[in-house]
């Protein structure tokens, strides 16, 4: 009768660090860090572009991205990047990948 506990299916894929690292090296891959600029400056995955999910122009910046690329998205813990993947899916992006556990689980070092 009630669907209080039903979760809607995710429109993105969660990847562990090894899967994420492997995928982000693809020719059509774009690496996005959705943390704040301060967090980004304190250390990022090499090659990442910073688009702060909490920033005023987040969705406007996403609208300028091509939809035919693969987007590898991360944050500190995987929560904000998961939200970013959902937003992007609603905007028509169909290849979004979330780093499960965020940079807290990234064993390969930051720049």
Backbone bond lengths (Angstrom), bond angles and torsions (degrees), N, CA, C in turn:
res aa  C-N    CA-C-N  psi(-1)  N-CA   C-N-CA  omega(-1)  CA-C   N-CA-C  phi
1 X - - - 1.434 - - 1.534 111.38 -
2 X 1.329 116.80 -52.36 1.451 120.19 177.61 1.519 109.48 -109.17
3 X 1.324 116.08 143.79 1.455 120.97 -179.45 1.531 111.15 -110.89
4 X 1.332 115.83 44.33 1.458 119.54 -178.14 1.520 112.72 -59.09
5 X 1.318 116.64 -35.92 1.456 120.18 -173.05 1.515 113.54 -100.58
6 X 1.291 117.21 1.67 1.459 120.07 178.34 1.525 108.30 -76.01
7 X 1.313 116.06 129.50 1.452 119.94 176.82 1.519 108.55 -101.66
8 X 1.302 115.25 142.65 1.456 117.96 178.33 1.531 108.34 -79.61
9 X 1.314 117.05 147.79 1.461 119.80 -178.23 1.530 111.23 -65.32
10 X 1.320 115.34 145.27 1.461 120.56 177.45 1.515 109.26 -71.09
11 X 1.315 114.92 148.51 1.462 121.00 178.45 1.524 110.40 -105.48
12 X 1.317 116.10 20.21 1.460 122.25 179.43 1.521 108.55 -146.31
13 X 1.323 115.84 174.70 1.460 120.85 -178.16 1.519 110.29 -115.95
14 X 1.329 116.33 128.82 1.462 121.24 172.18 1.531 107.94 -83.64
15 X 1.328 116.17 134.46 1.461 120.96 178.60 1.520 109.96 -125.35
16 X 1.334 116.28 144.96 1.462 118.55 172.69 1.532 107.84 -77.13
17 X 1.319 117.07 174.11 1.464 121.38 -174.04 1.530 112.49 -58.80
18 X 1.321 118.34 -41.96 1.465 120.77 -179.31 1.532 111.43 -64.84
19 X 1.332 116.81 -44.89 1.463 121.23 178.94 1.532 111.00 -63.99
20 X 1.326 115.37 -41.55 1.462 121.54 -179.73 1.525 109.80 -63.51
21 X 1.329 117.25 -46.83 1.466 121.63 -179.03 1.519 110.65 -61.78
22 X 1.309 116.64 -41.32 1.458 121.15 179.91 1.536 110.67 -65.15
23 X 1.319 117.42 -45.33 1.455 121.75 -177.47 1.510 114.02 -69.45
24 X 1.325 117.43 -35.95 1.463 120.18 -174.13 1.519 112.95 -70.85
25 X 1.318 117.74 -9.29 1.463 121.05 178.34 1.529 112.39 -90.03
26 X 1.326 117.79 -3.38 1.467 121.28 179.21 1.525 110.38 -63.33
27 X 1.319 115.43 152.38 1.465 121.75 -177.52 1.531 112.20 -58.88
28 X 1.327 117.41 -36.19 1.461 120.95 -177.05 1.526 113.06 -99.83
29 X 1.323 116.63 20.32 1.470 121.34 -178.77 1.527 111.19 -90.61
30 X 1.334 115.15 142.15 1.468 122.53 175.07 1.524 106.40 -125.22
31 X 1.324 116.24 127.92 1.459 122.24 -177.76 1.529 109.01 -102.03
32 X 1.337 115.91 122.07 1.463 120.91 -177.41 1.526 110.72 -125.32
33 X 1.322 114.68 129.57 1.462 123.85 174.68 1.521 106.65 -102.16
34 X 1.329 117.51 118.74 1.473 120.41 -176.52 1.534 112.80 -98.48
35 X 1.326 117.16 14.35 1.464 120.12 177.01 1.526 110.37 -77.43
36 X 1.316 115.97 174.53 1.470 121.10 177.53 1.528 109.15 -67.35
37 X 1.334 115.77 162.42 1.468 119.23 179.77 1.529 111.30 -62.50
38 X 1.325 117.61 -33.88 1.463 120.56 176.92 1.517 112.12 -63.89
39 X 1.328 116.17 -43.87 1.463 120.35 177.28 1.528 110.11 -63.78
40 X 1.325 115.43 -42.40 1.462 121.51 -179.60 1.526 110.54 -60.57
41 X 1.338 116.52 -43.72 1.462 121.27 -179.75 1.526 112.42 -66.02
42 X 1.334 117.03 -26.33 1.466 119.93 -178.20 1.529 112.37 -78.26
43 X 1.316 118.32 -8.85 1.455 122.21 177.34 1.509 110.99 151.94
44 X 1.326 115.63 130.25 1.462 121.09 -177.43 1.519 109.75 -136.80
45 X 1.327 115.48 164.53 1.458 120.70 172.36 1.522 106.64 -76.84
46 X 1.320 116.74 133.78 1.467 122.50 -176.89 1.530 110.80 -52.85
47 X 1.332 115.33 128.99 1.451 121.86 177.70 1.518 114.88 92.54
48 X 1.329 117.17 -0.88 1.470 120.77 -176.90 1.521 112.08 -76.22
49 X 1.312 113.74 147.10 1.457 123.20 172.95 1.526 106.88 -106.84
50 X 1.317 117.49 137.48 1.461 121.28 -178.23 1.525 111.23 -95.42
51 X 1.340 115.88 119.35 1.464 122.35 171.40 1.524 105.68 -131.68
52 X 1.313 116.48 99.57 1.462 123.73 -174.35 1.528 110.64 -67.17
53 X 1.341 116.39 117.50 1.464 121.12 -179.36 1.530 111.58 -62.96
54 X 1.320 117.31 -26.94 1.458 120.75 179.73 1.532 112.00 -89.15
55 X 1.320 116.28 -4.42 1.460 121.00 -178.81 1.517 111.95 -73.87
56 X 1.301 115.31 154.98 1.456 123.11 -176.12 1.530 112.71 -58.56
57 X 1.316 119.09 -40.29 1.458 121.37 -174.55 1.516 115.20 -101.31
58 X 1.323 117.56 25.42 1.468 120.42 -175.33 1.530 112.52 -54.42
59 X 1.309 118.00 -57.09 1.465 120.02 -177.05 1.528 112.03 -66.47
60 X 1.312 117.80 -33.28 1.469 120.89 177.39 1.529 110.24 -63.30
61 X 1.326 116.52 -40.28 1.463 119.87 177.79 1.523 111.01 -65.96
62 X 1.324 116.44 -37.58 1.464 119.81 179.35 1.526 111.23 -65.23
63 X 1.317 117.38 -35.42 1.466 120.98 -178.72 1.526 112.21 -61.82
64 X 1.326 116.69 -22.92 1.463 120.56 179.96 1.525 113.08 -85.75
65 X 1.324 117.68 -3.88 1.461 120.71 -178.61 1.527 110.95 -88.97
66 X 1.336 117.44 142.37 1.467 119.71 176.91 1.527 110.65 -69.52
67 X 1.312 115.95 141.41 1.464 120.26 -176.05 1.527 113.29 -85.30
68 X 1.331 117.75 -5.74 1.461 120.25 -177.50 1.532 113.42 -93.52
69 X 1.315 117.73 9.68 1.465 122.13 178.51 1.523 110.22 -97.61
70 X 1.338 115.16 168.38 1.466 121.88 173.79 1.523 106.79 -102.04
71 X 1.322 116.60 125.69 1.459 121.76 -175.53 1.525 111.00 -107.64
72 X 1.326 114.66 119.77 1.461 122.93 177.97 1.518 106.27 -104.78
73 X 1.330 115.44 114.78 1.459 121.54 -168.28 1.527 109.96 -120.94
74 X 1.323 115.31 136.82 1.460 118.90 179.18 1.520 111.07 -144.27
75 X 1.341 113.78 163.35 1.467 122.72 174.10 1.528 106.67 -145.06
76 X 1.296 117.70 -154.76 1.460 120.72 -179.04 1.525 111.57 -73.22
77 X 1.352 117.02 -46.47 1.463 119.86 -172.84 1.528 115.04 -120.50
78 X 1.334 117.18 -9.28 1.459 120.73 -177.22 1.515 113.66 102.14
79 X 1.325 117.61 -9.41 1.462 121.43 -178.47 1.532 111.80 -75.16
80 X 1.331 116.83 -56.27 1.469 120.22 -179.42 1.527 111.07 -63.49
81 X 1.334 116.64 -37.69 1.470 118.79 179.90 1.525 110.62 -67.68
82 X 1.325 117.96 -33.96 1.460 120.51 174.35 1.516 111.12 -63.47
83 X 1.339 116.16 -41.51 1.465 120.54 176.80 1.530 110.49 -63.24
84 X 1.331 116.28 -41.10 1.461 120.54 178.93 1.528 110.74 -62.70
85 X 1.320 116.71 -40.82 1.473 120.85 177.42 1.526 110.73 -61.05
86 X 1.327 117.06 -42.06 1.471 120.93 178.03 1.523 111.25 -62.89
87 X 1.326 116.67 -44.74 1.466 121.03 179.00 1.531 109.61 -60.95
88 X 1.328 115.79 -45.19 1.462 119.63 -179.56 1.530 111.30 -63.67
89 X 1.324 117.28 -39.48 1.470 120.66 178.17 1.526 110.34 -61.29
90 X 1.331 116.55 -41.42 1.466 120.57 178.10 1.521 111.93 -65.68
91 X 1.338 116.71 -24.29 1.457 121.88 179.08 1.535 112.25 -88.35
92 X 1.333 116.87 -0.81 1.456 119.97 176.69 1.516 115.98 104.26
93 X 1.333 118.08 5.21 1.459 120.96 175.52 1.528 107.36 -81.53
94 X 1.327 117.27 127.23 1.461 117.85 -176.40 1.525 114.47 -112.66
95 X 1.335 117.13 3.98 1.455 119.89 177.43 1.529 109.72 -129.64
96 X 1.328 115.36 78.82 1.463 120.82 179.07 1.516 109.54 -119.89
97 X 1.328 114.78 137.39 1.458 121.84 -174.98 1.522 109.01 -130.11
98 X 1.321 115.60 129.71 1.456 122.91 -176.55 1.527 109.51 -105.16
99 X 1.338 116.11 132.24 1.465 120.46 174.60 1.526 108.29 -75.93
100 X 1.318 116.33 105.42 1.457 122.01 -179.03 1.532 110.02 -63.99
101 X 1.324 115.67 123.36 1.458 120.33 -178.57 1.514 113.43 88.51
102 X 1.330 117.32 -7.49 1.459 121.93 177.45 1.515 114.40 61.37
103 X 1.331 116.17 -162.98 1.461 120.08 -177.98 1.532 111.91 -67.93
104 X 1.319 117.00 -14.71 1.468 119.57 175.53 1.538 110.22 -64.22
105 X 1.325 116.62 -25.00 1.464 121.50 179.44 1.528 112.51 -108.64
106 X 1.306 117.71 14.39 1.465 122.93 -177.73 1.526 108.67 -90.20
107 X 1.326 118.73 107.04 1.459 121.11 -173.98 1.533 114.26 -86.71
108 X 1.322 118.31 0.46 1.449 121.03 -170.04 1.530 114.64 -96.68
109 X 1.313 117.44 2.57 1.459 121.37 177.55 1.516 113.12 87.99
110 X 1.321 115.02 155.48 1.455 122.98 -179.38 1.520 109.65 -117.97
111 X 1.312 116.06 159.13 1.465 121.84 176.18 1.510 110.36 -92.95
